[in-house]
Amino acid sequence: MNFIKPLSILAILSVTYACSHPIEIRGKGAGDVVSYTATRDCYLEDYQQGLTNCSENLVTGAYDETYTAVPRADAQFRRWGNYCDNATTNECSFNVTAGVVKKFYFETLPPLQAIFRPKVNTGFKMVSFGHSFFNPMAMNLEGHAHAAGFTDHETIHFSAGGSNGAPMAFWNNNTVRPQIQAELDSGDIDLVGMTYYPSYPTIDGYRNWVEYALSKNPDTRFFIALPWNIYPADVTAAEYESDYDTFHPQISHAFIDTLREEFPGVDFYCIPYGQSAVELRNLYADGTLTSNGDVATLQGSANSALFTDNLGHAGDILIELSSLLWLEAIYGVDLSNYNYNTGYTTDLKAIASDIIATHELAYAAPPETYPDSDDDGIPDRYEAN
């Protein structure tokens, strides 16, 4: 007759019938998650050390708990991740019966994420990828950001020509995709920038990159920057403007609406830098750019023309204007006070600011931090009046 050894019996009896509901403290701000029952607290140091009160947070019976996100000094609570998408306070509550909990015994549920941001933004670590109508602005951003006081900004950029610069093309690229993913795997990428190419008209590529980036850092921000239309010399200035006014919202605004719906609470916005070409094209058409000596021709050398070829690659003045627009769109810099000489007679700073001001506010970058009248790190939107 076989007998179960006493140690085996003890092992069976010691099995904990529970499910795991981890707690994560994410973002570059510091904070804690405290529980109403005081039995499920997860402090920042606990999370950083991988202690089980955070990494496991076992639930054995009825799950009736309210968690509160508590920012530390110099940080602000941004939002909850995976749960409580529509929270109106800094609390997230669960009321789950024991019977439902039992169905998930031995399973690990998606973590409850409390996301905190620093009160002062010193610069993003950005990954961007795109084509030749996008690359110069992405590469110029780091220098402008540092000059404007965002000294921690870092740009990691990947480029490919034409349609190969579309998000889906990068996703399908078995050589470059792992390189981009390796950067995202660090978990410290704050901002991802992408562009558009008409050969890839669907949202799939954007969605793939958003899902991957959020799996590494749930507080990643995203922007879509659509360039100007191609073949600018083939139409009049008025037609060029009309075409862009139709093209831009149909693509970028529609994509952003969908992404915001699929990933609630995540920051999505667009940069309307394609409007830069429209404005300069109009100034060329009315003779302003040639009379003041900023450009000599519509198409020609980069230092003397608006475009360098028939396709519409940017001349220096267009790159300069678009780069300033990026700076204001991403960092909210007041260009009128930005100590930078463009080298042109045309007031490019004013044009960039006007483009931002007239762009639909709903598609601008959300504020990096929300108003907080008592400066306690809990935005007013989460506190009762």
N, C-alpha and C positions, 0 to 999 in steps of 0.2 A: 504494500500500500504506500502511495506517495503522500507525503505531508508537505504543506507549504511551510517554508522556513519562517521562524518568527520575524526575521528582518524583512522578509517579503511582505508579511502582513502589515508591519509598521509602515513600509513604503506605500502600500495601497491606502492605508488609513490617512497618510500624510498628504495625499493628493488634494489640492485645493480646487474645489469646483467653483470656477469664477471665469469671468471674461476680463480682458485688459482694456482699459481706456486711458492711454497715455496722455500726458499733458506736456506741451512744448511751449517754451518761451522763445519767440522768434523776433527777427528784426534786429537793427543795430542800436536800439534803445534798450535800457535796462528796466526790468520790472519783475513782479512776482504774481503768482496766482494763488489766492487764498480761498478756502472753502467755508461755507456757512457752518458746517459741522465741526470745522477745525481738524478733521481727520484726513483730509485729502489735499492739504496745502502743498504747493510746489514752488519753492523759492529758487531764485536764479542760480544760486550756487548748487542747489540740489540737481537742477536740470543740467548744469554744466558738468557735474561729476557723474551723471548718469544714474543717480539714485533711484531705487525702485518706486518711491512715492510719486515720481514723475514718469519714469520710463514704463512702469507697469500699471499703477493705480488700479488695483484689482477690485472688481465689483462682484459680490457674492450673492446678494439678495436684491431687494428693491433698491433702485438707484434714484434716490431723492436728494439732490444736491444742487446748490447754487454756488458757482465760482465767481470770484471778483478779480478783475485785472487791476493791479496796483502798480502804477509806474513809480520808478525811483527818481531821484533828483536828476534834472536835465533831460528827462525823457517824457514822452507823451504816449498814452495808449492810442493805437490806431484802430484796431478792429479785432474781432475773433475770426479764426480760420476753421473751416470744415463744419462749423455749427454756428447757430445764432447769427445768421447773415443779416437779419433785420433787427438786430439788437438796438434798443433805444437808450440803453445804459451800458455801463462797463461790466454788467453781470451776464452770466450765461447759465441757464438752469436746465436740469434734467429731472424728469419725473417718469421713471420707467418701472413697471411692475416686475416683481420677482419672476413671474412666469415668462415674461419677454426676455429678461436677463438670462434665464436658464437656457434659452434657445441659442445663446451665443457663448456658452461655456467653452473654454479653451481657445477662444478666438480673440484676436487683437483688433479692436475697432480703430478707425481713423482717429488720429490724435486731436484733442482739443488744443488749438493753437491760440495763444495770446500774442499779438503782434505789437511791438513797441518801436517807436522811432525817436531819434534824438531831437530835442527841441530846436537845435541849430544844425542846419545842413551845411557840411563843409565840403561836399562834393560826392558825386556818384561814382561807383565803379561800373562802367558801361561796356556791354558787349553789343556790337552792331555789325550788320552784314548787309551788303548791297552791291549795286553796280556803279558805273562811272558817273551817273547823274546824281548819285548819293554820296559817293566816297569822299569827295573833297570836304564837304561839310562835316562829316563824321570825324575826319582826321584833323580838322581845324578846331573842333570843339574843345579839346583838352587845353590848348594854349589860351583860348578865350576864357575858359572857365577859371584857369589859374589867375589870369590877369584881372578877372572880376572878383577874386577873393575866394573862389571855391577850390582851394589848393589841394584837396584830396581827390579831385576828379581824376579818373584814369579811363582811357579809352582803349579797348581791345577790339580791333576792327578786322573783318574778313571781307575780301572783295572778289568779285567775279564779273565778267563782262556780260552785258545784255541780259537775256533771259536767265542766265545762270546766277544772276544776282537776286532773283526772287526767293522768298522764304522757302517755298516748296522745293525749289531747285537745290538750295543748300541742304534741306532735309534729305533729299535723295542722293546727295553727293557723299559717296562712301569714304572719301578721303577727308573732306573738310568738316563734315558733320561731326565725327568724333572729336575733332579739334575744338569746335565750338562747345560741344557737350563737356569736354574736359574743363573748360573755363567755367561753365555753369555748375559743374560738380563741386566746385570750391564752396558753394553756398553763400558767397559774399558778393555776387553780382546784383547790383541794385536796379539796374536799368538795362532794358533790351530795346534796341532800335532796329526797325525793319522798313523796307520800302516796297515797291510794287513793280511788276512787269506784266503787261497784258496777256502774255502767253500762259500765265497762271492766274486766271480770273477768280478762283474760288478762295474761300477762307481757310482751307485745310492746312496749308503750310503755316499760317499764323497760329492756328489752333495747336498744331503739333509742338511748335516752339514754346508757346505759352504754357502748355501742360508740363513740358519737360522742365522749364525754368522754375515754375512754381513748386514742382516736386523737390527742388533743391533750395529754394528760398521763397517762401510764401509771400514775402513782401516785395517781390520784384515788381517794378513799374515797366510799362510797355508803351512805346510810341510807334506809330506808322507815319512815315514821311513820304508823301507822294511828290514826285518831281514835276517839272513843267512838261508841257506837251512837246512832242518831237516835231521836226520839220517846221520851225517857226517862220522861215522865209517863204513858205508856200501859201500863206494866208495873210490877210490884213491884220493889223493890230487889233481891230475890233473883233474879228473872227477868232483870233487867238485867245482873247480874253473870254469870249463867250464859250468857247470849247472847254477852257479850263474851269470856268464857273459851273459847267455841267458835270465834267469829269470828276472833279475833286470830291464833292459830297456823295456822289453815287458810289464811289469806291471806299474812300477812307471812313466817311461817317457811317456808312452801312456796316462795314467791317467792325468798327468800334462798338456800334449798337449791339451787334451779335455777341461780341466777346464780353461785353459788360454783362449781358444777360446770362451767358454761360459761366462766367467767373465773377460772381457778385462780390463787390467790395474791393476788387483789384483795380489799380490805377491804369486806365487806358486813355490815350489821347493822340491827337494827330498834330503834325507840324506842317502848316500850309506853305512850305517854302517854294512850291511851284509858282505861287503868286508873285514871287520875286521877278521871275522872267516876264510875267504879264506886265508888271509895273514898269520895268525897264524897257520892254518892247514898246509900250505906249510913249515913254519919254524919248525913245529914239524916233518914233513916228512923228512926233510933234517938233523934232529938231533940237530938243533940250540937250541931249547927250552929246551931240556933235558940236553944237554952238559953244558949249562950255569946255570942250576938249576932252571929256571923259572917255569917249570912244570915237573912232573914225568911221567905222563901218559896222553893219549888222553882223556880218560874218567875215572872219579873218583871223589874225593873230590874237592870242589870248590877251595880250596887254593893250590891244587897241580895238577890240571888237566885242560885241555882246555875246556872240556865239562863235565857236571855233570851226564849225563845219555845218553842213546842211542838216545833219541829224538833230543838232541842237546842243552839242556839248558846250559847257559853260566857259565863257571868257572870264577873265580875272574879276571884273566888276560884278558879274552875276554871282560868282563864288563868294565874293566879299559880302554882298548883301544877304545872300542866303545863310552864310555862317553867322552873321549878326542876328538874323531871325531865329536860328536855332538856339543861340545863347539866351535870348529873351524867352522863347517858348519853353525851354527846359528849366531854366533857373530863375525866371522872372526878373531878370536884370533890367533896371531902368536905363535904357541905352542913352538917354539924354545926359546921364551922369557918369557914363562909362568912359573912363579916360583912355581913349583909343583913337588914333588918327587913321581913318580909312585911306587917305591919300587921294580922295576924289572930291571934286567940287560939289557934286550932287550929294545931298544929305541922306546918305544911306541909312543912318541910324533912324532918322525920322520915318523913312519909308518902311523899314522893318517893323517899327513900333506901330505904325498905322495898319499894317497887314495883320498884326496880332490883335489890335484893338477891334478891327472889323470882322475878324474870324468869329464864328459862332462860339460863344463862351462854353457851351455844353461840351465842346470837343477840345477844349484847352486842358492843359495839365491841371489836375486837382491840386489844391494847396498841399504843400509837403507836411504841414501841420495845420490843425484846425484851430479856430479861435478858442481861447481858454482864459476867460476873464479873471479867474482867481489863481491862475498859474499853478494849479495842482497836478497838472499832467493828465487830467480828465477833460477832454474837450467839452465845451458848452453843449454840444449836440447830444452828449451822453448824460447830462446833468439836468435835473429839474429846474425850471425857472424860479 
